[in-house]
Amino acid sequence: MFGGILGRMFGSSEKLNDLVAQLRPDLSRESLGVGPDFPGVAPNPLLSSAARKRKAELRTGELALGVLVDWREVSSDGSPRVVLMFDVETADGASFRGIADEDLTITELTRLAPGQTLPVRYRPAVMDHYVALARDADPAHVQRLSEEIASRKRT
């Protein structure tokens, strides 16, 4: 609903993305290191049906490993909402810049450090740069994936 209202106010979702980039240049496609096909960061994902659908799909997405490149705090109301940028490697050898839009605890936020490798989930059929932290990932599965990626790099 909210996205529809904003879309009518600004004429299109592209204009809305441009407005967000003007208000928060640190969240622009260029700053995040993604291409022009990236749909952008939702101003309020709770009000965006597309963002809610994407989060639900990512919860069941394919497991990959992401090396944390950087992050941007989007809001600090309640739990901090951050956009995390990852260099992602998948089990099948694909690599891409992944963006996760997450609510973190203060403790989780203080533990973030560039270069950390974290399990993430992505949607292989979509490949739109969106990923989500795989907080539910089985540590044994993450270890096997890590070993598989490492062995591919050695050869």
N, C-alpha and C positions, 0 to 999 in steps of 0.2 A: 504494500500500500504506500508506504513512505517513499520508496524508490519511484513509484509511479507519479506521485505528486511532484517530487524533485525533477523527474524527467520532463514533466509538462512545464514546470517553472523554467527550466534551463533549456528545453527544446530537445535534448537527447542525453543518453547516458554518457556519450563522448564529451559533451560540454560539461557534465558533472565531473567526470574524471579530470578534465582540464582545470576546473575550478578547485578541486581538491589538490591538484599539483601546484596551483598558484598559492593556495593557503598553506600547504605543507610541502615545500619543494623537496624536503628530505624523503617524501613518499612518492616522488615522481618515478616514472618508469626508468628514466636514466639513472637516477640516484640509487634505485634498487638493483640495477644491473640486469633488467629484463627487457625484452623486445617490445615492439609496438603492439603485439597481439595480447599482451598481458592486460586483463580486464581492470586491474587497479585494486586498491584497498578500499573496502566499504567504509564510509564515514561512521556508520553504526551497524554492525553486522546483525544485531538483534532485530533491526527493523527491515533488513534486506532478506527477502525470501530466497534469492539466489545464494546469498552467503550462508544461510541456514541449511539449504540443500547441499551446498558444497561441503560444509563441515560434516554433515551426516555421511556423505559419500566417502570423504577422506577417512572417516573412522574405520571403514572396512576396506580401505585401499591397500595397494601392494606395499610391502615393506622395502625400505631403502635406507641408505646411510647418508646423513647430511653433515658436512663440516661447517660449523658456524662461521660465517664471514663477518657479520655485523648485526646490529639490531637497532630499531627505533622505537621509542616509547610513543604510543599513540594517545593514550589517556591514562590517568592515574586515579580515576574515580573507583573506589573499592580496590579490587585487585588490578595491578597494572596490566594494561593491554599493550602488547608489543608486536611489532612486525619483525620476525627473525629472517635473516637472509642466509641461505645455505648453498653450498656447492654440493649437489646431490649426485650420488652414484647408485645405480640400480643393479639388481641381480643379473639382468641381461646385458649389462655393459653400457647402458645409456648414462649420460651425465648432463646436468642442466642446473641453472640457478633456480632454486626453490624459495618460495616465500611462504612463511607460516604466520598466520594472524592468531595470536594466542593470548589468553588471560593467564598470567603467572602470579604466583605468590611472591611476596617481597623476598623470601628466602631463595626461591628459584631465580629471581631476577638478579640477586647479588652473586649467584654462582655462575652466571653466564660469562664465558670467556671465548674470544675468537680462537678458532682452531679446535674447539671441542667437537668430537664426533658424537652425534646423537641419532637414534633411530627415528625415522620419519615415515609417513605414509603418503603415497601419491596416487593419482588416477591415470594409469597408463593409456586408457582410451581417450583421455582428454588432453593431457600434457600441456596444461595452461600455466605452469609455474607454481601452482598452489600445492603446498604440502601441509601436513599437520604433524605435530610431535606424536610419536607412537608410544605413548605412556604405557600402553597395555602390552607391548611387545614382550614375548618370551625371551629372556636373556640368552638361552641356548640358541634360539633361532637368530638373534642378533649376532651372536658370536660366529655362527656358521656363515652368515652373510658377510661378515667382516673378513673372515678367512678366504671366502670365495673371491671377494673383490681384491684382496691383497695378493692372492695367487695369480689373478689375471694381470695385475700390474707388474709382477715379476717376470712374466713371460713375454 
